[in-house]
Amino acid sequence: MSLQGTKYLSQCDVDNYDRNGYVIVEDAFYPAEVEAMIHAIEAGSSLGPHTRVRTDAEGKKTKLAIWHQLGNDIWAAASTSPNLVNNVRILLRQEIAFFHGKVMLKEAQTGGAWEWHQDYGYWYDQGFLYPRMLSAFVALDRATRENGCLSVLKGSHKIGRLNHVQTGTQFGIEHDRMALVEPLFECVYCELAPGSILFFDCNLLHSSDANKSDHHRRSFITAYTALGNPQIKGQLCADEVCQSAAPNAILEAARLVPET
Ligand SMILES: O=C(O)CCC(=O)C(=O)O
């Protein structure tokens, strides 16, 4: 479905999300907003101190920048964009808190894979009691099979949380269990145009291949929890209502909107 302005997910989209574990919203961000985010990545600005490297099973590296606090920059504006947070409220059917945001830098020819995993495989260990959580993957470059778009196992969120083991410097599903699970579900390659969003349940099995193309695959992923999801304290905290930014906040943060 396409947002075309300020439309939100319909009941049919929510039903599809419940059944399949994911839903795609095409063209949710305007090209100028996507360009502003790409520019922010290329300029380095606020991402530098948050950037880490993760290694896949074959030793290939992929970079990501992750933050758990909303600052006062383009990434805070993007993470709280109405297209994201109001649709997350619709999908979770309740008030939400921001958990974290990431910029994924899967570089041309070198960017590594992400092994099959569930986000709740990580987040359970980070102390969240209920899997009432989800991620939103926003394509900044076109995401294709060749450059390592996200693959999802449709409907696999219904299997519940599986154990994760270390593979490279990532965590993934145990090999023997994955061999059993994979043939049970349709694998969908989520090819996305820049500015499109893939919302997916925290128990949906997903992975992505290495980038074998000459084009970067940069994306922006934000994670949210239902507000009030009990959490073991002393860990990463997500317990404040996530406010929605103004519709033009991304362009304002990039100083592309003239002051009046
Ligand atoms: O960016 C990717 O290719 C995979 C990211 C991912 O699986 C995740 O953040 O959970």
The ligand as an SDF file (V2000), in Angstrom:
LIG
                    3D

 10  9  0  0  0  0  0  0  0  0999 V2000
   20.1640   -4.4960    7.7820 O   0  0  0  0  0  0  0  0  0  0  0  0
   20.0890   -5.7080    7.5960 C   0  0  0  0  0  0  0  0  0  0  0  0
   20.3850   -6.2210    6.5290 O   0  0  0  0  0  0  0  0  0  0  0  0
   19.6310   -6.6260    8.6890 C   0  0  0  0  0  0  0  0  0  0  0  0
   19.2680   -5.9050    9.9290 C   0  0  0  0  0  0  0  0  0  0  0  0
   18.6220   -6.7610   10.9400 C   0  0  0  0  0  0  0  0  0  0  0  0
   18.3490   -7.9040   10.7250 O   0  0  0  0  0  0  0  0  0  0  0  0
   18.2750   -6.2120   12.2370 C   0  0  0  0  0  0  0  0  0  0  0  0
   18.6090   -5.0520   12.5180 O   0  0  0  0  0  0  0  0  0  0  0  0
   17.6450   -6.9140   13.0320 O   0  0  0  0  0  0  0  0  0  0  0  0
  1  2  2  0
  2  3  1  0
  2  4  1  0
  4  5  1  0
  5  6  1  0
  6  7  2  0
  6  8  1  0
  8  9  2  0
  8 10  1  0
M  END
$$$$
